[in-house]
Amino acid sequence: MPSVPDFETLFSQVQLFISTCNGEHIRYATDTFAGLCHQLTNALVERKQPLRGIGILRQAIDKMQMNTNQLTSIHADLCQVTHLCTLPPPRLSISRERQVFN
């Protein structure tokens, strides 16, 4: 994605794909889907626009997860963009196990 001349068009297409894709279909190609999210994260970080990725990556996580207790590789991308935005991480119940926080 970083070498694409019209990043805004590609960004819109990726955003549309993630928001409208079928989660059941995505689960058959999780590596490819996670790779797309990782490339998006890298492109946004390179352009110093990490805030734009938070909503999209949260949608991607929702599509990819089988249940809410499952961590995905996209969680790392979400943590990266939130860290670069100097925002607290989104409140996700990813570190919670049996009502005990690690």
N, C-alpha and C positions, 0 to 999 in steps of 0.2 A: 503493500500500500504506500509506503513512503515515496516511491519513485513515480507515482501516478500524477500526471500534470493537473488534472481537475479533481482534487481531493474532495471538494464539497459534494460533487455528484456521487462519487464512490461512497462517501460517508452516508449520504442519504439512502443509497441503495442497500448498504449493510444494515442501517437502522430499520428500514422497511422490512428487509428479510427477517431480521431477528424478531421484530414485533409481530409478524404475520405467519411465521413458519409453524409447522405442526410439531409439537414437542415429541410425539411418538416417533415421528420420522427422524428427528434430530438424534434420538437415542440410538439409532442404528449407525450413525456416523459421528460419534462423540469426538473422536480425535480431530476430524476435519472441522467440526463446529468450534471446538476449543481453539484450534489453530487460527481460525478466522478472528475469533475474539482476541487472541494474543496479538495478531497483526494489527488489529484496530487499536489495541492498547498502545503498542509501540509507536504507531503513527501519531496518536494523540499526544503521547509523551514527547515525541520528537518535535511536534508543533507547539508544545507548551499549552495544550488545551485539554488537560486531563478531566476537567469538570464535565465536559461533554460526554464522557464515557460512562459516568456513574449509572444513569438510568438505563442505558442500553445493556450494560453488563449485568445489572440486576435482572432485567428481563431475560437475558441469555441464561442466567443461573436458574431462574424459575422454569425455563423450557427444558433444561438439561437434567434437572434433579428428578429422581424417582420419588423421593420423599424429602421433607424439610431438614432432616438430620444428616443428609448426605453432603459431603464436601466435594467440590469439583475443582478442576484446575482453573476454572474461570474465577474462582474466589481469590486466587492470587493476583489476577489482573485487577479485580475490584479493589483489593487492598492497596495495590500500587497506585491507582489513580486517586483514591481517597487520601492516601498519604501525601501525594504531590499537591493536592488541593489544600493541604493543611486543614482538612476537615476531620472530625472524628469519624471512625469507620461507621458505616450504616449499621443500624441495630438489627443484626441478624442473629438468630439463635444457633450460631455455628459452634460456639465454644461451650455449649450447655449440655451437660450430661446428667440425667436424673436429678434435676434441680440443684446441681452442684456446679459451680463455675471453676474452671481450671485457671 
